Amino acid sequence: MPFTLATWNINSVRLRLPIVEAFLRDEAPDVLCLQETKCPNELFPEAAFHALGYEHVALHGQKGYHGVATISRLPFADLVRQDFCAIGDARHLSVRIAVAERQIRVHNLYVPAGGDEPDPEINPKFRHKLDFLEEMRRMRADAEPGVAAILVGDLNIAPFEDDVWSHKQLLKIVSHTPVETEGMKRVIAEGGWTDLVRQHIPLPQKLYTWWSYRAKDWDGADKGRRLDHVWSSGDLAPHLTGARVLREARGWERPSDHVPVMVTLDI
């Protein structure tokens, strides 16, 4: 059966609920993982998702900052909220979903952005990002016997040269510094993960999922970065049939600076 999953840093779910609803009506993924919901659990607009046929909602939110939510047509079990770096930020949740005869653990992550200065000695936000990335090295795609895994989210790192508009100009810019890109590649390799989007849209094709609000003409300038990712355990990779980045969403009314990323698997 076809199984479609989408990930989207929505930058306030209540503020941008109309475009999320429009996206779900038009694209109808089975699962939508949101990041930066900026909403405590009790104020999350669950009813709007139920009205669109998404009966299952898992939340890990907090007031004003961070927050992740996983919305699904399919029932899920075993909800886990991991506290990375032990500081209480709402940056992770995972659920286990049954798709056909297969069990899949879906991790939804929002990695710290890291501030502006890529020096952990003077920038605690960058230090936090590197610590978070170090903890991600313990996330294994084959951690649960008999359970496949998908890891998605705004991981705030563009790991390859063709994931940014200018490799040379961004080498000292947070999200594309060597310590971050090599760290992410280490997480992927050590964890046994497959980058599904790059499997379907291979290098050296340029691919972005984020364009700054600061750009007067984001589309014309096209100074983007691929910060949003979908990875899977190796057993799912052969089932990939499609991957899309909905670039046009950056031009919707009151948009997020990120756009949805979707993958489809034939399971």
Secondary structure, 3 states (H helix, E strand, C coil): CEEEEEEEECCCCCCCHHHHHHHHHHHCCCEEEEECCCCCHHHCCHHHHHHCCCCEEEEECCCCCCCEEEEECCCEEEEECCCHHHCCCCCEEEEEEEECCEEEEEEEEECCCCCCCCCCCCCHHHHHHHHHHHHHCCCCCCCCCCEEEEEEEECCCCCCHHHECCHHHHCCCCCCCHHHHHHHHHHHHHHCEEEHHHHHCCCCCCCCCEECCCCCCHHHHCCEECCEEEEEECCCHHHEEEEEECHHHHHCCCCCCECCEEEEEEC
